[in-house]
Amino acid sequence: MRLFALLILTFFLLGADGAGAQSSSEDVIEAGRERLTDNQQAQADIDQLHEETRSLAERYQQMLTVVDDLTVYNAILARQIRRQEEEMATLERSIANAAVIERQVLPLLTRMLDDLEDLIATDVPFLLDERERRVEHLRELIDDPGVSNAEKTRRVFQAFQIEQDYGNTIETYRGRIERDGQTFSVDFLRIGRVSLSYRTPGGDAYGYWDQDLQEWVSITSAQRRRQIDMGVRMARQEMAPELITLPVINAGEQP
């Protein structure tokens, strides 16, 4: 009986110890699970922090590249700005010079027309009305505020070019002369500025301009008259050019 009670007590004690051991093992397992969960969360936090750090490093490198590009771009802009400033300074000087030139243009053109008018007055009197009207028209043009100085300059230089071309051309044209108090129509023959002759339409009278005498001189030589006739035909392109002999403006000889 005593033995049976001892066995029961032993079994009870052993049973009690087994239950305690099982409870302790479950606590250990649960704690391990919690530590594993904590470790997993910590690793996830570390991984996220690493990813954020890598992303920040990439953005930093990108920003460095942008800064380098901006530095180069700013240097280019700085050079362009310096060139533009130089061009602006050049333009400002040009504008200032243009203003000075603008004030000098009209007086210069006026003096040129004075010289042109003097030239016509002292030159051989060919196309006299046409040339004088050209100068008069140019003076009116210079006084016109609606015409640009560039156009005025072009027209004045054009007039000088026309005068220069007269020295290299041959022409015949109809006009009028005064001699011995009479005015009559004639056919003029001009060869450059070295010879200016005339004949009446009917061939009754011939003459040439003597620059020294400043008057018309009659031509009586039949041969000289035939030469003038040939010159008129050549100027009208009615015959091929040939060598002709005509009295020159300062011949100093009798026709």
Residue pairs with C-beta under 8 A, 6 or more apart in sequence:
102 149
105 149
105 152
105 153
106 142
106 149
106 152
109 142
109 152
109 153
109 156
110 139
110 142
112 156
112 160
113 135
113 138
113 139
113 142
113 156
116 135
116 156
116 159
116 160
116 163
117 132
117 135
119 163
120 128
120 131
120 132
120 135
120 163
123 193
124 190
124 193
124 196
124 209
124 211
124 249
125 196
125 209
126 166
126 188
126 190
126 196
127 173
127 175
127 190
131 163
134 159
134 162
135 159
138 155
138 156
138 159
141 147
141 152
141 155
142 152
142 156
166 190
166 192
166 193
167 192
167 193
168 192
169 190
169 192
170 189
170 190
170 191
170 192
170 231
170 234
170 235
171 189
171 190
171 235
172 187
172 188
172 189
172 190
172 231
172 232
172 235
172 236
173 187
173 188
173 190
174 185
174 186
174 187
174 188
175 185
175 186
175 188
175 198
176 183
176 184
176 185
176 186
177 183
177 184
177 186
177 198
177 207
177 216
179 207
179 216
184 200
185 200
185 201
186 198
186 199
186 200
186 201
186 205
187 198
187 199
187 200
187 201
187 232
188 196
188 197
188 198
189 195
189 196
189 197
189 198
189 199
189 228
189 231
189 232
189 235
189 246
190 196
191 231
191 246
193 249
194 248
194 249
195 208
195 246
195 247
195 248
195 249
196 208
196 209
196 249
197 206
197 207
197 208
197 209
197 219
197 228
197 231
197 246
197 247
198 206
198 207
198 208
198 216
199 205
199 206
199 207
199 225
199 228
199 229
199 232
200 206
203 225
203 229
205 218
206 218
206 219
206 224
206 225
206 228
207 216
207 217
207 218
207 219
208 216
208 217
208 219
208 246
208 247
208 249
208 255
209 215
209 216
209 217
209 249
210 216
210 217
210 249
210 250
210 251
211 249
211 250
212 250
212 252
217 247
217 255
218 255
219 225
219 228
219 247
219 255
220 255
221 255
223 245
224 245
224 246
224 247
224 255
227 244
227 245
227 246
228 246
230 239
230 242
230 244
231 244
231 246
233 239
234 240
234 241
234 242
234 244
247 253
247 255
